[in-house]
Amino acid sequence: MKKKVILIIVFLLILLIATSLTYILFFMDKNNQKQTQLCFENNCFDVELALTSKEKKQGLMFRNYLGENKGMLFVLAMEEEYGFWMKNTLIPLDIIWLNEDKEVVFISENNQPCKNNECPTINPDRKAKYVLELNGGTTDKIGLEVGDRTNFNIE
């Protein structure tokens, strides 16, 4: 009987340690992602920064959920025309292109997840230095338009 109790206690301790390590690693990984706050007049968003090529390649792919007033800001090397697509993206997104002056130059609203192997690319006809992804329908909800400006700091 004592051996069974000891085995159960050891098992529970191992389970507790494994769960704690998983949580810590997940939490640390999320905290390693640089973030900033980005505002359009009275509407602010906490955005993850996609700075590295790995972060830019991954983007918001494979995410089942994006919190309200959350998003991702892609910081690009230089101001050029950048196409985006919805491959492996599971949630609808608004995609907003910003020039180096942080002015909205192009908006593609409510882009739906692509479930095919070949996904269309959204190609703006404007140069951008930053691309912002928000939950689908957000730009309409806040009345965002081409020409609006934002502010944010990237350290």
Buried (B, 14 or more C-beta within 10 A) or exposed (E): EEEEEEEEEEEEEEEEEEEEEEEEEEEEEEEEEBBBEBEBEEBBBEBBBBBEEEBBEBBBEEBEEBEEBBBBBBBBEEBEEBEBBBBBBBBBBBBBBBBEEBBBBBBBBBBEBBEEEEBEEBEBEBBBBBBBBBBBEBBEEBEBEEEBEBEBEEE
